[in-house]
């Protein structure tokens, strides 16, 4: 007998991620996130599953173990424990730290093994600032969500000798560097680094290369200084770099770029696909591109679904691989011809599967290696998600998803949920973060998640469709889609609620000032004043300069400028340590509504960053869903 998911079930969640396939393709190490109710925290430990069969087993006990990476010979596993680099024998035993705190006081970043297995490279802050020390600020980029005030501390490049623990710092520049990649011969490291005048802020970046083993290594920029470089790796023959980025800096798709080592213009590899390459990161799915022979395996989003693609090295053709539509991690073992992939679908939040890259055209289905959903929540059945398209009056077609219980009669309440970004997207399957979708569907609600203009997965023209016109361009995408459901008789026009987080919080506030359609609104992680946001958010400069562009429009496009028109009861939910959308944005909106006698409530979650809905305290995530449900049901009941 199955039952619907309840909010309290989040304490039983087991969510795998960040898979690492052993070089022989026989073992998959991965991070498993579980919930510790007693200490109100997420526990992350390293687990392993063998391809030949048998249940998954725990290798470490956490509570903060992440980023497992196999040595080239498969004999050892490097991982991070609370930011400290550790080694674990493939045969088991206790994990051993390989860097003493005095040699790298700020900890380490994701470990990257040298080809011969003798060294590990990583990017990490060069120093650790004392919590009580004054923060000196001379340039933009002085805060980071989840890290707080970083001042002038920059992320640099380090190499540690695995046997001796000796650490060498390779870069000492006033700029952040990204995660490194070893050249095939082990003599150089490639990495991305920013190139603009305020090099710690969002701005142009490029691939760089530095020699390893010289006394005073001099990093060398490879490629144009006015583009955008994300993760960097080497072509297997060492002839060029593979860069996730853009040839120009600005709002638009990231591509796969072949960057010649002579610094000449990068060559697009994935442009014909017209989809945004997703290397993965906080709040965004995807995986780093990896080589399999002459082909490149990478992630891109299509119609909201994150898929695994394969393209030949010349970029002539790109085709999706048959692993499903919710890829959030991938590890390729080129010699074994296999890939371990973390995939979500309509029945499971995330599981590890194995794909045969040498036989993918035969129609084979990936083999599922883990079943954490069935193990932790065996009695749960998720409500179905149905895809829809809505025609907008200007000819735009908007893609959305509807979640509702199979036996729900027409004419009930509707919750519209707007995603963040604005360049993120709703996927056509359930996720463990928005638990209120499942609970409201059980209560007879219809949930509409829309990928409005600026969403990822519909081509670059759609992706850039709201640049310079936030709210103005995409408001009809919401209003006309809702009108279509009302006209069909699917929902009650007097019982419609609106919510959204981050950019979704912005659009929720904007729409509540533009229409009386919504009986209740719940903006989360809000931004309402674009002018103050520009100077206080870690992404404020990027938003003001590139998403809006015209300084004169910052006030015009701010919901705060239109607060006089808001009438709907409003519940504002916000993380107290949010440096992406600072909590002052929520405070301004609450003040504006309460001084105008609008029913409003502000809930602040102390210590929670912008992404706390994904990995914050379980009690905060539970409270967020419960308060949202209570608010929308109270204010839509007749």
WOMO-V245149 format. One line per field, one symbol per residue. ss: DSSP state (2 for helix, 1 for strand, 0 for the rest). burial: I if it has 16 or more other ideal C-beta (glycine too) atoms within 10 Angstrom, else O. A space follows every 10 residues. Layout:
BEGIN
ss: ???
burial: ???
END
This chain:
BEGIN
ss: 0010002222 2200111111 1000001111 1111110000 1111111111 0000001100 0001111111 0000011111 1001111110 0000011000 0000000000 0110000011 1111100000 0000000000 0011000110 0000111111 1000001110 0000001000 1100000111 1111000000 0000111111 1000000001 1100000111 1111000001 1111110000 0000111111 0000001100 2220001011 1001110001 1100111111 1100111111 1100000111 0000011111 1110000111 1111000000 1111112222 2200001100 0222220001 0000111111 1000001111 1110000000 0111111100 0000000000 0000222222 2200011111 1000000002 2220000000 0000222222 2222222000 1111111111 1022222222 2200000001 1111000002 2222220002 2222222200 0022220022 2222200011 1111100000 0022222222 2222000001 1111100000 0222200222 2222222222 22222200
burial: OOOIIOIOII OOIIIIIIII IIIOIOIIII IIIIIOOOOO IIOIIIIIIO IOOOOIOOII OIOOIIIIII IOOIOIIIII IOOIIIIIOI OOOOIOOIIO OOOIOIIIII IIIIOOIOII IIIIIIOOIO OOOOOOOOOI IIIIIIOOOI IOIIIIIIII OIOOOOIIOI IOOOIIIIII IIIOOIOIII IIIIIIOIII IIIIIIIIII OIOOOOIOIO OIIIOIIIII IIIIIOOOOI IIIIIIIOII IIIIIIIIIO IOOOOIOOII IOIIIIIIII OOIIIIIIII IIOOIIIIII IIIIIIIIII IOIOIOOIOI IOIIIIIIII IIIIOIIIII IIIIIOOIII IIIIIOIOOI OOOOOIOOII IIIOOIIOOI OIIOIOOOOI OIOOOIOIII IIIIIOOIOO OIIIIIIIII IIIIIIIIII IIIIIIIIII IIOOIIIIII IIIIIIIIOI OIIIIIIOII IOIIIIIIII IIOIIOOOOI IIOOIIIIII IIIIIIIIII IIIIIOIIII IIIIIIIIII IIIIOIIIII IIIIIIIIIO OOIIOOIIII IIIOOIOIII IIIIIOIIII IIIIIIIIII OIIOOOOIOI OIIIIOOIII IIIIIIIIOI IIOIIOIIIO IIIOIIOO
END
